[in-house]
Amino acid sequence: MRKSNNLFMDTSGWGNLIDQSQSYHQLTVSIYHNARERGRKIITTNYIITELVALLTSPLHLPRNKVIKFIDGIKTSPYVEVIHINFHQDEKTWILLTKRLINNGV
């Protein structure tokens, strides 16, 4: 199996990256910068960005202009690829999840 050189960033990863008060902020900054230095693409989804806006707005209570600037930075960064989830992809991932549950006996 070919290993991907990409790094997947979820909602909590982005939250830890922007909010210095988070316990994993320094670790996340280090991982993020290391990935960029190594030319790794950071992958996220439009669902994660939507959830991130909610997280940054409340409970983290970051100022709206900071939230907008950060999200714009994610969307326009040459280091980040935002995958837009559509109905077909959503169905495929749901099937994949349910098959894994069945195959693992869970």
N, C-alpha and C positions, 0 to 999 in steps of 0.2 A: 504494500500500500504506500503510495506517495504521500509524504508529509507536506502539509501546507505551510508556507512561510508566513501566512497571514495571522493576525491576532484579532480575535473577536472581543469587542467591548460591549458589555451590557450596561443597563441603567446604573447599577451601583458603581461600576467602574468609572463611568463618566462623572457621577456624583462625587466620588472620592477624588477624582482628578481636579475638579474645580473648587471644592470646598475644603479649605485648609484645616477646618475643625474636625474633619472626619479622621477616624483612627487609622485608616489605611491610605491617607493622602500621600505621604512620602513614598511608600512602596509603589503606589499607582503611578506617581510622577516618574519614578525610576524605571518602571516597566515600560511606560509610554515613551519616554525619551530613548530608552534602549532599542525599542522596536523601530522608532524613526531613524536612529543612527544606523541600524542594520538594513534599512530599506524595506521593512516589513509593512504591508498594507494593513490598516486597522479597519476591520469590518464591523458594521453595525446595521441596524434596520430602522425604517421609518416608525415602526411600532415602538422601538426603544427610545427614539427621539421624542415621541409623543409622551411616553411615560416619564422621560427625563424632565420635560417641561413641568409636569405635575410635581415631581419630586423637588425640583429646585424652587418652585413657587411655594409649595407647602408639602412637607414639613420644614424644609431647609430655609425658607423665607429669604432667598437671595433677591436683591433688587431686580426689577423687571428688565432694566436696561442691561444688566450683567447677564441675565438669562438669555436675552435675545442675542447679545454679542457672542456668547459662548456657542449657542446653537448655530448661528450663522457661520461661526468658525468651523464647526464640525462639518456643516453642509458644503462648505467651499474649500475645505482643506484638500490638497493634492495627496495627502497621506491617508485619507479616510474614504472608504467606499460605503455609501449608504444603499443597502438593498431595500427596494420597495416591495413589500409583501402584497401580493394580490390574492384573489380567491383561489386560483389554481395552486399557488405555493402553500397557502394556508391548508388546503385539503391534503396536499402531499405530506406536509409535516405532521398533520394530525394522524394520517394513516401510518406513517413511520413510527410515531410515538405508540400508538395502540398495538402495532405488531410487535414492538420491542417488549411491551408489557406482557403480551400473550406468550411470546417466545421465552421470556425470562421467568414465567410462572408467577408473576407478581399480580 
